[in-house]
Amino acid sequence: MVDTLLSLLETSEASFIAGLTLSHQILTFKNTIVALTDEVEKLCYLAAHTKAPHAPQLQLLEEWCLNNNLKKFRRKLCVDPDVFTSLIRKLENHPVFSNNSHNPQLPVLVQLTIFLNGVSHYGNGATTEDITEWAGVLIGTVYNCYHRVMIALLQLHSDIIHFDPMEPEDQQEWDQVKQWVESRSCPEWRGGFMCVDGSPFNLFQKPGWHGEGFYDHKSHYLLSAQVIILPHNLRIIDYVIRVPGSLHNSNIFSRTRIYRHPETFLGANKWIWADSVYPSLPWCVVPFKRSSMELMPNVHKIFNQHLSKVCI
């Protein structure tokens, strides 16, 4: 009889402990559900989210190519169609544009288009919202396109930005740009097949270190860049970046590879076009400067007018 009572007490105690453990687990589970519910309510929309209106205009690029409207094509992407096609060939096989996801990426052509449109504009014309409406994609897609194209371009940098007159492809382009310059000017100017100009990059605010060095003559804090291009298709062949904005364009130009080693790019009777702030060198032709004391001779005006048809 005593043994039976002891057995019942042990069973009751075990059941009681098990019940307490189960109650504790249920309470913990309930608290976890409440905490997760709070997180969901904080992070997610509680009302139906309507998509922003998009008006994709990518088809206009193809139409402009078919109609040979290069001015409008350049205005959107800042390159000629042949340069754009060349970039597609170089980028399309890069592994960054492939994945194993069930949601395939946009074609490389579209991703490069979004990237070029974004980096070739500034201010209100370069906002993510404007680009999403223009391309008909979501904001996250725009950022992904920027990220992928930048990775591919940086890894293929030397294959994309270069110029060697000894290479057949560059030799062919050399002949094309000389023909273009001749059509805009005269046969004697065929040797001027490159242009140089500066481009500022505004900073959000004055840098904490050596801030005055970034202050330019237009009262902006910025970085300066020098870009050397082929004028017939705007292809970049040399550049220098990350220079404080207080430096003069001619000073920044002296840091480029073409300035230090002109023989690498230019042969005999070859030169580069520049504006009046650059130095006049045997291989760097600049327009005549207007004097504050006397009128510019007509022959100088005519020279400057024809030079502008090549450079601008």
C-alpha positions, 0 to 999 in steps of 0.5 A: 500500500505504501509503495503504491502511494509513493508511486502515485506521488512520483507520477503526479510530481513528474506530470506537474513538472512536465505541465510547467515546462509545457506552459513555459514553452507556450508562453515563450512561443507566444512572446516570439510571435508577438515580437515578430508581429511588431517587426512586420508591422514596422517594416511592411506596408499595411495598405496596398502599395501602388506601383509608380507610373513608368513611361519607358522610352528605350525604344526611341534609341533604336528609332534614332539609330535607324533615322541616323539621329545621332544628336538625340542618341548622344544627348541620352547616352553621351556615346555614338551607336558604334561605341555603344555596340562595341561596349556591348560586345566587350561586356556581354560575356562578363560573369557578373551578368549571369546568375542562377536565379529564377528571376533573370537579369535584364539584357546587357544592352538595357543595363548598359543603357541605364548606366550610361544615361545615369552617369552622363547626366547630373542634377535633376536629370540624373535622379533615380526616379527620372531614370526609373520612369525613363527606362520603365524599371524599379529603383532597385533595378537601377542600382543593380545595373550601376553596380554590375556595369561598374564591376565589368568596366573596371575589370575590362578598363584597359581593354576599353579605354586605350588607343594604339595606332599600331592596332588594326582596330584603332588604326581603322578608327584613326582613319575614320576620325581624320575623315570626319575632321576633314569634312568639318574643316579642311584636308590640312587639319586631318592631323588633329584627331583628338580633343581635350576638355575638363569636367567638374564633379561637385562635392556635397560639402566642403571636405574636412581635410584641405577643404580650400584646395577644392574651392574653384573660381566659380565658388564651388567645392569640387573635383576636376577631371580631364578627358581626351576623346575622339571627336567623331564618336566621343570615345574616351582614350585618356583621362585623369580624375580625383584632382582638387578643383582649385587647380587650373585645367592646364595644370590638370592636363599636365598629369595626363598620360598623353601630356607626359608621353605624346609620342605614344598617341601622336605621330608626326604632324598629329596634334590635339585640339583644346580651348584657350585655357590650355598651353599652346604646344607643337602637338596641342592647338588652341584658339587665338585669345581675345585681347582686352586692348585691341580687336581680334584680327578677322583671320584669327576669328575665322580660325577660331570659328572653324576650330569650334566646328571640330571641338564643340 
